[in-house]
Amino acid sequence: MGKKLGGGEEELPLFETKEARFRGASKVFVSTVFVGICLIWVYRLTHIPRAGEKGRWAWIGMFMAELWFSLYWILTQSSRFRVVYNYPFKERLSYRYKEKLPDVDIFVCTADPKLEPPTMVINTILSCMSYNYPPEKLSIYLSDDGGSELTYYALLEASSFSKHWIPFCKKFNVKPRSPGAYFAQQIDGGQDITYAQEWFAMKKLYKELENRIDLAIEMGKIPKETRDQHKGFSEWNSKVTKQDHQSIVQSRIGWRGNYKYNNWNLKDVRI
């Protein structure tokens, strides 16, 4: 049941193997089909038209085709006769091979802030950022073909909100990790008072974030205070349109900066 290594945590199995349910019924079904195949073979062999009779070669051709597909079916049953499922222990896998896990790049694509609301886009971004995966091995890219400053504004707001959302996800093992989907659910009454307080505080922060983004989209422009605080908005001017704009690359979240939490470091970086 999983590969074992010596020494404490290393001895624990990485996965658990369980046999599929209703295996007896499956074996009975397979056996009846096999008997039916054998009876078809017997019928074909004992009723082959004699030489010179009409349809002899058609009969032989049908028998050969049935023989081929029957043999193929029999061979495939070797992997179906005893079905088992492997259930991995993800925490143990991550603990044992954390240093060997590969780097992962995640690309999120959008094109139009009207057809694909920025709120929906940043929910995807925040969900990816909250993955149970070593953050130093995780890189997330947002590609906006429309080059909209509204999308960048939403990402700017999301980077600030992530300082609260990611620790909350880690602390309470939140699922789903998309804040929009998570807060659409009812709070679990069985949780302690600390969880309830932080749940309502986090939901308030998310609603404020959502309202700011929706207001900017409704007005069709970025608040002047925000625009003045971040030089990244200088890339957008009156000549920039959805169909005609220069390449704009902005890095919002990096690994070296001033705000550290749960292995994440945040800093505005311009490329």
Protein Blocks (a to p, Z undefined) as FASTA:
>chain_A
ZZadeeijlmpcfbdcdddehklmmmmmmmmmmmmmmmmmmmmmmmgccehiahklmmmm
mmmmmmmmmmmmmmmmmmmmmccdddddfklmmmmmmmmpccdddddddfbfklmgfklm
mmmmmmmmmpccdfklpccddddfkopaklmmmmmmmmmmmmmmmmmmmmnopacfbfkl
mmmpccdfkbcfklmmmmmmmmmmmmmmmmmmmmmmmnopacfklmmmpmklmmpcfklc
fklccdddddfbdcbdfbdgehiacddddZZ
